[in-house]
Amino acid sequence: MGRAKRAPSSPEDKLAALYELGQRLILLRDERRIAAAVLEIAGDVLEFQDSDFLLVDPGHQELYVATCQGRLKKAKQLRLPLNGDRGITVVAARSGQPVYVPDVRGDPRYVDTGFAAVSELAVPVQIEGRLLGVINVESREADAFSPTDVQLLAALAAQAALALENARLYARERRRADEQA
């Protein structure tokens, strides 16, 4: 990605940056803009080369890529069935827990999207037990993510869930108001 910015160095600095940047999410009203902002924020606090934000398509019971950053080639058209066997993101979605794979090269669940990933971290985005999506980050380095990175991405996922829920509620109220007008 070639970011000019350096990620904050200490876990405390990263958490403070995450909190500040996450406040922007609450003001956004469009799911794709929220997803893009989440990946930008993640890039400000974590070291990785590629990322994508997948949302749930409830009608088809699958994950689809809302937005991606980096060199992912096939990711934009990627759709992963939630009941399928492939995808670290699917495992995170079904378990409701972050899934960290330090070396995906031998993992049969890994889905190649054209980026030479070695480690992958997928964190579910959920609110009140309801899955909204998954934040996924990948690195060319083995064992690239620390337990602190997992916690930071989980904190961002919680903020993303609130922002997505607010955007959906806002859109629902606007539709209702338009119908009544």
Salt bridges, closest charged atoms under 4 A:
GLU31 OE2 - ARG168 NE 2.43
GLU40 OE2 - ARG24 NH2 3.61
ASP44 OD1 - LYS5 NZ 2.98
ASP57 OD2 - HIS60 ND1 2.87
ASP57 OD2 - ARG79 NH2 2.62
GLU62 OE2 - ARG79 NE 2.37
ASP103 OD2 - ARG105 NH2 2.71
ASP107 OD2 - ARG109 NH2 2.70
ASP149 OD1 - LYS14 NZ 3.76
GLU165 OE1 - ARG130 NH2 2.94
GLU173 OE2 - ARG176 NH1 2.96
